[in-house]
Amino acid sequence: MAKQIRATPELRGKDAIRFIERMHSFEKEPISKIDRDFLKRLKEKTPYFESFLR
């Protein structure tokens, strides 16, 4: 049998503010070299993935 999925925690107060600040800081950071390389490989394989949509 599969395990049940736990409920998503609700963030309140300082935890919620800290979470939002952290997400904003990640959005402002430039994309890492690993992510750039991954994106490049993904774009190269786009025709392969699109073939499943036809």
PDBQT receptor file of N, H, CA, C and O in Angstrom, charges set to zero:
ATOM      1  N   MET A   1       0.840  -1.190   0.000  1.00  0.00    +0.000 N 
ATOM      2  CA  MET A   1       0.000   0.000   0.000  1.00  0.00    +0.000 C 
ATOM      3  C   MET A   1       0.877   1.243   0.000  1.00  0.00    +0.000 C 
ATOM      4  O   MET A   1       1.985   1.249   0.538  1.00  0.00    +0.000 OA
ATOM      5  N   ALA A   2       0.363   2.271  -0.605  1.00  0.00    +0.000 N 
ATOM      6  H   ALA A   2      -0.537   2.266  -1.042  1.00  0.00    +0.000 HD
ATOM      7  CA  ALA A   2       1.079   3.532  -0.666  1.00  0.00    +0.000 C 
ATOM      8  C   ALA A   2       0.913   4.291   0.650  1.00  0.00    +0.000 C 
ATOM      9  O   ALA A   2      -0.086   4.147   1.354  1.00  0.00    +0.000 OA
ATOM     10  N   LYS A   3       1.907   5.089   0.951  1.00  0.00    +0.000 N 
ATOM     11  H   LYS A   3       2.719   5.207   0.379  1.00  0.00    +0.000 HD
ATOM     12  CA  LYS A   3       1.823   5.924   2.142  1.00  0.00    +0.000 C 
ATOM     13  C   LYS A   3       0.935   7.128   1.849  1.00  0.00    +0.000 C 
ATOM     14  O   LYS A   3       0.895   7.631   0.726  1.00  0.00    +0.000 OA
ATOM     15  N   GLN A   4       0.241   7.569   2.858  1.00  0.00    +0.000 N 
ATOM     16  H   GLN A   4       0.274   7.161   3.771  1.00  0.00    +0.000 HD
ATOM     17  CA  GLN A   4      -0.579   8.760   2.699  1.00  0.00    +0.000 C 
ATOM     18  C   GLN A   4       0.314   9.988   2.610  1.00  0.00    +0.000 C 
ATOM     19  O   GLN A   4       1.393  10.038   3.200  1.00  0.00    +0.000 OA
ATOM     20  N   ILE A   5      -0.154  10.966   1.869  1.00  0.00    +0.000 N 
ATOM     21  H   ILE A   5      -1.031  10.926   1.390  1.00  0.00    +0.000 HD
ATOM     22  CA  ILE A   5       0.567  12.231   1.747  1.00  0.00    +0.000 C 
ATOM     23  C   ILE A   5       0.209  13.090   2.950  1.00  0.00    +0.000 C 
ATOM     24  O   ILE A   5      -0.961  13.257   3.295  1.00  0.00    +0.000 OA
ATOM     25  N   ARG A   6       1.246  13.630   3.577  1.00  0.00    +0.000 N 
ATOM     26  H   ARG A   6       2.197  13.495   3.296  1.00  0.00    +0.000 HD
ATOM     27  CA  ARG A   6       0.989  14.488   4.729  1.00  0.00    +0.000 C 
ATOM     28  C   ARG A   6       0.386  15.808   4.282  1.00  0.00    +0.000 C 
ATOM     29  O   ARG A   6       0.597  16.245   3.151  1.00  0.00    +0.000 OA
ATOM     30  N   ALA A   7      -0.350  16.428   5.158  1.00  0.00    +0.000 N 
ATOM     31  H   ALA A   7      -0.521  16.073   6.077  1.00  0.00    +0.000 HD
ATOM     32  CA  ALA A   7      -0.950  17.727   4.857  1.00  0.00    +0.000 C 
ATOM     33  C   ALA A   7       0.146  18.779   4.708  1.00  0.00    +0.000 C 
ATOM     34  O   ALA A   7       1.163  18.737   5.400  1.00  0.00    +0.000 OA
ATOM     35  N   THR A   8      -0.074  19.712   3.804  1.00  0.00    +0.000 N 
ATOM     36  H   THR A   8      -0.900  19.747   3.242  1.00  0.00    +0.000 HD
ATOM     37  CA  THR A   8       0.869  20.802   3.607  1.00  0.00    +0.000 C 
ATOM     38  C   THR A   8       0.780  21.731   4.814  1.00  0.00    +0.000 C 
ATOM     39  O   THR A   8      -0.313  22.158   5.187  1.00  0.00    +0.000 OA
ATOM     40  N   PRO A   9       1.915  22.047   5.422  1.00  0.00    +0.000 N 
ATOM     41  CA  PRO A   9       1.863  22.911   6.596  1.00  0.00    +0.000 C 
ATOM     42  C   PRO A   9       1.455  24.338   6.232  1.00  0.00    +0.000 C 
ATOM     43  O   PRO A   9       1.793  24.842   5.161  1.00  0.00    +0.000 OA
ATOM     44  N   GLU A  10       0.736  24.966   7.126  1.00  0.00    +0.000 N 
ATOM     45  H   GLU A  10       0.461  24.557   7.996  1.00  0.00    +0.000 HD
ATOM     46  CA  GLU A  10       0.352  26.355   6.924  1.00  0.00    +0.000 C 
ATOM     47  C   GLU A  10       1.382  27.226   7.623  1.00  0.00    +0.000 C 
ATOM     48  O   GLU A  10       1.657  27.053   8.811  1.00  0.00    +0.000 OA
ATOM     49  N   LEU A  11       1.945  28.155   6.881  1.00  0.00    +0.000 N 
ATOM     50  H   LEU A  11       1.722  28.296   5.917  1.00  0.00    +0.000 HD
ATOM     51  CA  LEU A  11       2.935  29.063   7.456  1.00  0.00    +0.000 C 
ATOM     52  C   LEU A  11       2.228  30.329   7.918  1.00  0.00    +0.000 C 
ATOM     53  O   LEU A  11       1.415  30.907   7.197  1.00  0.00    +0.000 OA
ATOM     54  N   ARG A  12       2.550  30.739   9.114  1.00  0.00    +0.000 N 
ATOM     55  H   ARG A  12       3.210  30.269   9.700  1.00  0.00    +0.000 HD
ATOM     56  CA  ARG A  12       1.938  31.941   9.688  1.00  0.00    +0.000 C 
ATOM     57  C   ARG A  12       3.007  32.792  10.343  1.00  0.00    +0.000 C 
ATOM     58  O   ARG A  12       4.055  32.297  10.759  1.00  0.00    +0.000 OA
ATOM     59  N   GLY A  13       2.727  34.055  10.424  1.00  0.00    +0.000 N 
ATOM     60  H   GLY A  13       1.876  34.456  10.086  1.00  0.00    +0.000 HD
ATOM     61  CA  GLY A  13       3.598  34.979  11.140  1.00  0.00    +0.000 C 
ATOM     62  C   GLY A  13       4.996  35.056  10.566  1.00  0.00    +0.000 C 
ATOM     63  O   GLY A  13       5.176  35.223   9.360  1.00  0.00    +0.000 OA
ATOM     64  N   LYS A  14       5.991  34.933  11.443  1.00  0.00    +0.000 N 
ATOM     65  H   LYS A  14       5.845  34.798  12.423  1.00  0.00    +0.000 HD
ATOM     66  CA  LYS A  14       7.392  35.078  11.051  1.00  0.00    +0.000 C 
ATOM     67  C   LYS A  14       7.818  33.993  10.066  1.00  0.00    +0.000 C 
ATOM     68  O   LYS A  14       8.624  34.251   9.172  1.00  0.00    +0.000 OA
ATOM     69  N   ASP A  15       7.285  32.788  10.221  1.00  0.00    +0.000 N 
ATOM     70  H   ASP A  15       6.630  32.579  10.947  1.00  0.00    +0.000 HD
ATOM     71  CA  ASP A  15       7.627  31.710   9.293  1.00  0.00    +0.000 C 
ATOM     72  C   ASP A  15       7.170  32.039   7.880  1.00  0.00    +0.000 C 
ATOM     73  O   ASP A  15       7.896  31.791   6.917  1.00  0.00    +0.000 OA
ATOM     74  N   ALA A  16       5.973  32.597   7.752  1.00  0.00    +0.000 N 
ATOM     75  H   ALA A  16       5.384  32.798   8.534  1.00  0.00    +0.000 HD
ATOM     76  CA  ALA A  16       5.449  32.955   6.436  1.00  0.00    +0.000 C 
ATOM     77  C   ALA A  16       6.272  34.074   5.815  1.00  0.00    +0.000 C 
ATOM     78  O   ALA A  16       6.586  34.031   4.626  1.00  0.00    +0.000 OA
ATOM     79  N   ILE A  17       6.615  35.059   6.602  1.00  0.00    +0.000 N 
ATOM     80  H   ILE A  17       6.360  35.094   7.569  1.00  0.00    +0.000 HD
ATOM     81  CA  ILE A  17       7.413  36.184   6.104  1.00  0.00    +0.000 C 
ATOM     82  C   ILE A  17       8.793  35.701   5.670  1.00  0.00    +0.000 C 
ATOM     83  O   ILE A  17       9.285  36.109   4.618  1.00  0.00    +0.000 OA
ATOM     84  N   ARG A  18       9.416  34.848   6.456  1.00  0.00    +0.000 N 
ATOM     85  H   ARG A  18       9.017  34.516   7.310  1.00  0.00    +0.000 HD
ATOM     86  CA  ARG A  18      10.733  34.298   6.131  1.00  0.00    +0.000 C 
ATOM     87  C   ARG A  18      10.668  33.492   4.827  1.00  0.00    +0.000 C 
ATOM     88  O   ARG A  18      11.564  33.585   3.988  1.00  0.00    +0.000 OA
ATOM     89  N   PHE A  19       9.609  32.707   4.667  1.00  0.00    +0.000 N 
ATOM     90  H   PHE A  19       8.881  32.632   5.348  1.00  0.00    +0.000 HD
ATOM     91  CA  PHE A  19       9.436  31.906   3.465  1.00  0.00    +0.000 C 
ATOM     92  C   PHE A  19       9.316  32.804   2.228  1.00  0.00    +0.000 C 
ATOM     93  O   PHE A  19       9.966  32.554   1.213  1.00  0.00    +0.000 OA
ATOM     94  N   ILE A  20       8.496  33.833   2.311  1.00  0.00    +0.000 N 
ATOM     95  H   ILE A  20       7.968  34.037   3.136  1.00  0.00    +0.000 HD
ATOM     96  CA  ILE A  20       8.299  34.747   1.179  1.00  0.00    +0.000 C 
ATOM     97  C   ILE A  20       9.592  35.479   0.852  1.00  0.00    +0.000 C 
ATOM     98  O   ILE A  20       9.939  35.623  -0.321  1.00  0.00    +0.000 OA
ATOM     99  N   GLU A  21      10.306  35.941   1.862  1.00  0.00    +0.000 N 
ATOM    100  H   GLU A  21      10.025  35.825   2.814  1.00  0.00    +0.000 HD
ATOM    101  CA  GLU A  21      11.585  36.620   1.621  1.00  0.00    +0.000 C 
ATOM    102  C   GLU A  21      12.578  35.689   0.944  1.00  0.00    +0.000 C 
ATOM    103  O   GLU A  21      13.316  36.102   0.048  1.00  0.00    +0.000 OA
ATOM    104  N   ARG A  22      12.596  34.445   1.369  1.00  0.00    +0.000 N 
ATOM    105  H   ARG A  22      11.997  34.109   2.096  1.00  0.00    +0.000 HD
ATOM    106  CA  ARG A  22      13.522  33.471   0.777  1.00  0.00    +0.000 C 
ATOM    107  C   ARG A  22      13.168  33.206  -0.691  1.00  0.00    +0.000 C 
ATOM    108  O   ARG A  22      14.061  33.119  -1.534  1.00  0.00    +0.000 OA
ATOM    109  N   MET A  23      11.886  33.079  -0.998  1.00  0.00    +0.000 N 
ATOM    110  H   MET A  23      11.161  33.150  -0.313  1.00  0.00    +0.000 HD
ATOM    111  CA  MET A  23      11.464  32.856  -2.381  1.00  0.00    +0.000 C 
ATOM    112  C   MET A  23      11.813  34.050  -3.261  1.00  0.00    +0.000 C 
ATOM    113  O   MET A  23      12.220  33.875  -4.410  1.00  0.00    +0.000 OA
ATOM    114  N   HIS A  24      11.657  35.267  -2.730  1.00  0.00    +0.000 N 
ATOM    115  H   HIS A  24      11.326  35.410  -1.797  1.00  0.00    +0.000 HD
ATOM    116  CA  HIS A  24      12.021  36.455  -3.506  1.00  0.00    +0.000 C 
ATOM    117  C   HIS A  24      13.520  36.497  -3.773  1.00  0.00    +0.000 C 
ATOM    118  O   HIS A  24      13.945  36.905  -4.854  1.00  0.00    +0.000 OA
ATOM    119  N   SER A  25      14.324  36.080  -2.801  1.00  0.00    +0.000 N 
ATOM    120  H   SER A  25      13.979  35.749  -1.923  1.00  0.00    +0.000 HD
ATOM    121  CA  SER A  25      15.774  36.104  -3.008  1.00  0.00    +0.000 C 
ATOM    122  C   SER A  25      16.184  35.086  -4.069  1.00  0.00    +0.000 C 
ATOM    123  O   SER A  25      17.105  35.345  -4.843  1.00  0.00    +0.000 OA
ATOM    124  N   PHE A  26      15.506  33.919  -4.118  1.00  0.00    +0.000 N 
ATOM    125  H   PHE A  26      14.758  33.709  -3.489  1.00  0.00    +0.000 HD
ATOM    126  CA  PHE A  26      15.813  32.920  -5.144  1.00  0.00    +0.000 C 
ATOM    127  C   PHE A  26      15.437  33.436  -6.528  1.00  0.00    +0.000 C 
ATOM    128  O   PHE A  26      16.138  33.173  -7.505  1.00  0.00    +0.000 OA
ATOM    129  N   GLU A  27      14.326  34.173  -6.609  1.00  0.00    +0.000 N 
ATOM    130  H   GLU A  27      13.757  34.387  -5.816  1.00  0.00    +0.000 HD
ATOM    131  CA  GLU A  27      13.879  34.683  -7.904  1.00  0.00    +0.000 C 
ATOM    132  C   GLU A  27      14.843  35.731  -8.457  1.00  0.00    +0.000 C 
ATOM    133  O   GLU A  27      14.965  35.872  -9.674  1.00  0.00    +0.000 OA
ATOM    134  N   LYS A  28      15.515  36.451  -7.600  1.00  0.00    +0.000 N 
ATOM    135  H   LYS A  28      15.416  36.336  -6.612  1.00  0.00    +0.000 HD
ATOM    136  CA  LYS A  28      16.410  37.526  -8.037  1.00  0.00    +0.000 C 
ATOM    137  C   LYS A  28      17.801  37.023  -8.399  1.00  0.00    +0.000 C 
ATOM    138  O   LYS A  28      18.549  37.714  -9.091  1.00  0.00    +0.000 OA
ATOM    139  N   GLU A  29      18.155  35.824  -7.937  1.00  0.00    +0.000 N 
ATOM    140  H   GLU A  29      17.548  35.263  -7.375  1.00  0.00    +0.000 HD
ATOM    141  CA  GLU A  29      19.482  35.286  -8.219  1.00  0.00    +0.000 C 
ATOM    142  C   GLU A  29      19.596  34.881  -9.677  1.00  0.00    +0.000 C 
ATOM    143  O   GLU A  29      18.632  34.379 -10.256  1.00  0.00    +0.000 OA
ATOM    144  N   PRO A  30      20.752  35.089 -10.275  1.00  0.00    +0.000 N 
ATOM    145  CA  PRO A  30      20.932  34.631 -11.658  1.00  0.00    +0.000 C 
ATOM    146  C   PRO A  30      20.890  33.106 -11.723  1.00  0.00    +0.000 C 
ATOM    147  O   PRO A  30      21.185  32.419 -10.745  1.00  0.00    +0.000 OA
ATOM    148  N   ILE A  31      20.524  32.601 -12.876  1.00  0.00    +0.000 N 
ATOM    149  H   ILE A  31      20.285  33.159 -13.670  1.00  0.00    +0.000 HD
ATOM    150  CA  ILE A  31      20.417  31.153 -13.055  1.00  0.00    +0.000 C 
ATOM    151  C   ILE A  31      21.809  30.528 -12.940  1.00  0.00    +0.000 C 
ATOM    152  O   ILE A  31      22.782  31.068 -13.467  1.00  0.00    +0.000 OA
ATOM    153  N   SER A  32      21.897  29.397 -12.256  1.00  0.00    +0.000 N 
ATOM    154  H   SER A  32      21.107  28.958 -11.828  1.00  0.00    +0.000 HD
ATOM    155  CA  SER A  32      23.195  28.758 -12.020  1.00  0.00    +0.000 C 
ATOM    156  C   SER A  32      23.685  28.059 -13.291  1.00  0.00    +0.000 C 
ATOM    157  O   SER A  32      22.905  27.815 -14.212  1.00  0.00    +0.000 OA
ATOM    158  N   LYS A  33      24.959  27.744 -13.334  1.00  0.00    +0.000 N 
ATOM    159  H   LYS A  33      25.592  27.942 -12.586  1.00  0.00    +0.000 HD
ATOM    160  CA  LYS A  33      25.541  27.067 -14.492  1.00  0.00    +0.000 C 
ATOM    161  C   LYS A  33      24.897  25.695 -14.687  1.00  0.00    +0.000 C 
ATOM    162  O   LYS A  33      24.639  25.288 -15.820  1.00  0.00    +0.000 OA
ATOM    163  N   ILE A  34      24.640  24.991 -13.607  1.00  0.00    +0.000 N 
ATOM    164  H   ILE A  34      24.850  25.322 -12.686  1.00  0.00    +0.000 HD
ATOM    165  CA  ILE A  34      23.995  23.675 -13.701  1.00  0.00    +0.000 C 
ATOM    166  C   ILE A  34      22.619  23.813 -14.340  1.00  0.00    +0.000 C 
ATOM    167  O   ILE A  34      22.255  23.027 -15.216  1.00  0.00    +0.000 OA
ATOM    168  N   ASP A  35      21.851  24.815 -13.901  1.00  0.00    +0.000 N 
ATOM    169  H   ASP A  35      22.147  25.453 -13.190  1.00  0.00    +0.000 HD
ATOM    170  CA  ASP A  35      20.522  25.024 -14.464  1.00  0.00    +0.000 C 
ATOM    171  C   ASP A  35      20.603  25.456 -15.925  1.00  0.00    +0.000 C 
ATOM    172  O   ASP A  35      19.778  25.041 -16.738  1.00  0.00    +0.000 OA
ATOM    173  N   ARG A  36      21.593  26.291 -16.267  1.00  0.00    +0.000 N 
ATOM    174  H   ARG A  36      22.263  26.628 -15.606  1.00  0.00    +0.000 HD
ATOM    175  CA  ARG A  36      21.771  26.710 -17.667  1.00  0.00    +0.000 C 
ATOM    176  C   ARG A  36      22.066  25.509 -18.554  1.00  0.00    +0.000 C 
ATOM    177  O   ARG A  36      21.496  25.370 -19.636  1.00  0.00    +0.000 OA
ATOM    178  N   ASP A  37      22.968  24.634 -18.084  1.00  0.00    +0.000 N 
ATOM    179  H   ASP A  37      23.431  24.747 -17.205  1.00  0.00    +0.000 HD
ATOM    180  CA  ASP A  37      23.317  23.439 -18.854  1.00  0.00    +0.000 C 
ATOM    181  C   ASP A  37      22.108  22.516 -19.015  1.00  0.00    +0.000 C 
ATOM    182  O   ASP A  37      21.880  21.957 -20.088  1.00  0.00    +0.000 OA
ATOM    183  N   PHE A  38      21.344  22.365 -17.944  1.00  0.00    +0.000 N 
ATOM    184  H   PHE A  38      21.530  22.819 -17.073  1.00  0.00    +0.000 HD
ATOM    185  CA  PHE A  38      20.147  21.534 -17.998  1.00  0.00    +0.000 C 
ATOM    186  C   PHE A  38      19.140  22.103 -18.996  1.00  0.00    +0.000 C 
ATOM    187  O   PHE A  38      18.562  21.362 -19.790  1.00  0.00    +0.000 OA
ATOM    188  N   LEU A  39      18.933  23.409 -18.955  1.00  0.00    +0.000 N 
ATOM    189  H   LEU A  39      19.402  24.011 -18.309  1.00  0.00    +0.000 HD
ATOM    190  CA  LEU A  39      18.005  24.067 -19.866  1.00  0.00    +0.000 C 
ATOM    191  C   LEU A  39      18.463  23.904 -21.314  1.00  0.00    +0.000 C 
ATOM    192  O   LEU A  39      17.643  23.692 -22.207  1.00  0.00    +0.000 OA
ATOM    193  N   LYS A  40      19.757  24.002 -21.540  1.00  0.00    +0.000 N 
ATOM    194  H   LYS A  40      20.423  24.174 -20.814  1.00  0.00    +0.000 HD
ATOM    195  CA  LYS A  40      20.304  23.831 -22.888  1.00  0.00    +0.000 C 
ATOM    196  C   LYS A  40      20.019  22.413 -23.402  1.00  0.00    +0.000 C 
ATOM    197  O   LYS A  40      19.572  22.242 -24.536  1.00  0.00    +0.000 OA
ATOM    198  N   ARG A  41      20.280  21.396 -22.563  1.00  0.00    +0.000 N 
ATOM    199  H   ARG A  41      20.643  21.535 -21.642  1.00  0.00    +0.000 HD
ATOM    200  CA  ARG A  41      20.015  20.008 -22.972  1.00  0.00    +0.000 C 
ATOM    201  C   ARG A  41      18.522  19.780 -23.212  1.00  0.00    +0.000 C 
ATOM    202  O   ARG A  41      18.135  19.069 -24.139  1.00  0.00    +0.000 OA
ATOM    203  N   LEU A  42      17.700  20.384 -22.379  1.00  0.00    +0.000 N 
ATOM    204  H   LEU A  42      18.014  20.962 -21.626  1.00  0.00    +0.000 HD
ATOM    205  CA  LEU A  42      16.259  20.245 -22.523  1.00  0.00    +0.000 C 
ATOM    206  C   LEU A  42      15.785  20.849 -23.840  1.00  0.00    +0.000 C 
ATOM    207  O   LEU A  42      14.957  20.257 -24.533  1.00  0.00    +0.000 OA
ATOM    208  N   LYS A  43      16.302  22.018 -24.187  1.00  0.00    +0.000 N 
ATOM    209  H   LYS A  43      16.974  22.499 -23.625  1.00  0.00    +0.000 HD
ATOM    210  CA  LYS A  43      15.922  22.657 -25.444  1.00  0.00    +0.000 C 
ATOM    211  C   LYS A  43      16.381  21.831 -26.645  1.00  0.00    +0.000 C 
ATOM    212  O   LYS A  43      15.689  21.783 -27.662  1.00  0.00    +0.000 OA
ATOM    213  N   GLU A  44      17.532  21.186 -26.536  1.00  0.00    +0.000 N 
ATOM    214  H   GLU A  44      18.094  21.225 -25.709  1.00  0.00    +0.000 HD
ATOM    215  CA  GLU A  44      18.017  20.347 -27.625  1.00  0.00    +0.000 C 
ATOM    216  C   GLU A  44      17.096  19.151 -27.849  1.00  0.00    +0.000 C 
ATOM    217  O   GLU A  44      16.989  18.656 -28.971  1.00  0.00    +0.000 OA
ATOM    218  N   LYS A  45      16.438  18.686 -26.806  1.00  0.00    +0.000 N 
ATOM    219  H   LYS A  45      16.525  19.087 -25.894  1.00  0.00    +0.000 HD
ATOM    220  CA  LYS A  45      15.580  17.506 -26.890  1.00  0.00    +0.000 C 
ATOM    221  C   LYS A  45      14.105  17.864 -27.081  1.00  0.00    +0.000 C 
ATOM    222  O   LYS A  45      13.248  16.983 -27.021  1.00  0.00    +0.000 OA
ATOM    223  N   THR A  46      13.800  19.129 -27.306  1.00  0.00    +0.000 N 
ATOM    224  H   THR A  46      14.497  19.845 -27.355  1.00  0.00    +0.000 HD
ATOM    225  CA  THR A  46      12.419  19.569 -27.481  1.00  0.00    +0.000 C 
ATOM    226  C   THR A  46      11.684  18.788 -28.559  1.00  0.00    +0.000 C 
ATOM    227  O   THR A  46      10.550  18.371 -28.325  1.00  0.00    +0.000 OA
ATOM    228  N   PRO A  47      12.279  18.568 -29.737  1.00  0.00    +0.000 N 
ATOM    229  CA  PRO A  47      11.545  17.791 -30.758  1.00  0.00    +0.000 C 
ATOM    230  C   PRO A  47      11.128  16.401 -30.264  1.00  0.00    +0.000 C 
ATOM    231  O   PRO A  47      10.043  15.922 -30.592  1.00  0.00    +0.000 OA
ATOM    232  N   TYR A  48      11.977  15.769 -29.489  1.00  0.00    +0.000 N 
ATOM    233  H   TYR A  48      12.859  16.158 -29.222  1.00  0.00    +0.000 HD
ATOM    234  CA  TYR A  48      11.649  14.444 -28.942  1.00  0.00    +0.000 C 
ATOM    235  C   TYR A  48      10.414  14.524 -28.055  1.00  0.00    +0.000 C 
ATOM    236  O   TYR A  48       9.496  13.714 -28.188  1.00  0.00    +0.000 OA
ATOM    237  N   PHE A  49      10.389  15.495 -27.157  1.00  0.00    +0.000 N 
ATOM    238  H   PHE A  49      11.134  16.153 -27.049  1.00  0.00    +0.000 HD
ATOM    239  CA  PHE A  49       9.253  15.625 -26.249  1.00  0.00    +0.000 C 
ATOM    240  C   PHE A  49       7.985  16.037 -26.992  1.00  0.00    +0.000 C 
ATOM    241  O   PHE A  49       6.894  15.572 -26.661  1.00  0.00    +0.000 OA
ATOM    242  N   GLU A  50       8.121  16.898 -27.982  1.00  0.00    +0.000 N 
ATOM    243  H   GLU A  50       9.007  17.276 -28.250  1.00  0.00    +0.000 HD
ATOM    244  CA  GLU A  50       6.951  17.348 -28.742  1.00  0.00    +0.000 C 
ATOM    245  C   GLU A  50       6.361  16.208 -29.572  1.00  0.00    +0.000 C 
ATOM    246  O   GLU A  50       5.173  16.230 -29.894  1.00  0.00    +0.000 OA
ATOM    247  N   SER A  51       7.175  15.216 -29.921  1.00  0.00    +0.000 N 
ATOM    248  H   SER A  51       8.140  15.197 -29.659  1.00  0.00    +0.000 HD
ATOM    249  CA  SER A  51       6.659  14.110 -30.720  1.00  0.00    +0.000 C 
ATOM    250  C   SER A  51       5.566  13.338 -29.965  1.00  0.00    +0.000 C 
ATOM    251  O   SER A  51       4.729  12.689 -30.592  1.00  0.00    +0.000 OA
ATOM    252  N   PHE A  52       5.565  13.402 -28.666  1.00  0.00    +0.000 N 
ATOM    253  H   PHE A  52       6.245  13.929 -28.156  1.00  0.00    +0.000 HD
ATOM    254  CA  PHE A  52       4.542  12.725 -27.865  1.00  0.00    +0.000 C 
ATOM    255  C   PHE A  52       3.224  13.507 -27.847  1.00  0.00    +0.000 C 
ATOM    256  O   PHE A  52       2.180  12.958 -27.496  1.00  0.00    +0.000 OA
ATOM    257  N   LEU A  53       3.274  14.765 -28.218  1.00  0.00    +0.000 N 
ATOM    258  H   LEU A  53       4.123  15.212 -28.503  1.00  0.00    +0.000 HD
ATOM    259  CA  LEU A  53       2.072  15.606 -28.175  1.00  0.00    +0.000 C 
ATOM    260  C   LEU A  53       1.274  15.557 -29.472  1.00  0.00    +0.000 C 
ATOM    261  O   LEU A  53       0.159  16.076 -29.536  1.00  0.00    +0.000 OA
ATOM    262  N   ARG A  54       1.830  14.945 -30.491  1.00  0.00    +0.000 N 
ATOM    263  H   ARG A  54       2.736  14.524 -30.440  1.00  0.00    +0.000 HD
ATOM    264  CA  ARG A  54       1.135  14.916 -31.785  1.00  0.00    +0.000 C 
ATOM    265  C   ARG A  54       0.204  13.760 -31.898  1.00  0.00    +0.000 C 
ATOM    266  O   ARG A  54      -0.455  13.596 -32.925  1.00  0.00    +0.000 OA
TER     267      ARG A  54
